[in-house]
Amino acid sequence: MRIMSETCSIQLNVRLPTDVAEQVQEVQESDPEFLSRVVLYGLTRRSIYRQLRAGGERDPRFAEGGPSPL
């Protein structure tokens, strides 16, 4: 497990629906730490999903026709 002791700043450019983009801008101005946590949460979930999926593909219990790993 990696401890979040080191951080660095990045610049993201994403295209969002206008109403969502407005909300993100508000949060970025009022609580940038929250926005950082939201991005970290999303990327952590993605990483966990990929690891579980990769593990399930290697596990013979979850072969074609077997039970779903999720």
N, C-alpha and C positions, 0 to 999 in steps of 0.2 A: 504494500500500500504506500502510495506517495503522500507525503505530508505537504500541505500547502504553505510552506514557509517562504518560498521564492515566488515572486510575482513579477510580471512585466505588463506594460501598457500596450494595447494593440488598437488598431483602427479597423472597424468593420463597416462595410458598405453593403446594405441589403435593401431589397425592394419589398415594401410592405403595402398593404391596403392603406389608403390615406388615413382612415380613422385610427388604425393601429399605429401607424407611424407617428401620429400626433400624440398618442398616449406614451409611446416610447420616448419621444422628445421630452415630454413633461417629466417622466420618471428620470431620464438622464440628467435633467437639470435639478430636480428636487432630491433624488436619492440614487446617485450613480452606483453606490455599493450594492443596492438591491438589484439593479440591472446586471451587475457583474455576477451576482449569485444566481440569477435566473439563467444566464448563459452557462455558467459552470454546472448547474443542475441539469440542464438539457444535454450538455456534452457528456456528463457522467452517466445519465440514463442511456444515451446512445452507446457508450463504451460497454456498459453492463449488458445491454441487449446483444451487441455483437459477440461478446464473450460467451453468453449463454447459448446463442445460436451456433457458434462454432463448436462448443462443447457438446451440444445436442447432435450435431452432425457426426461427431466422432463416436458417440455413445450408441452401441448397437441396439439398445432398448428403444431408441427413437428412429429406427430405420423405417423405410417405406412401409406404411400400413401399421406401424406401432403407435403407441400413445403419443400424444402431443407433449413436447417438453414444456409448454407454457400453460 
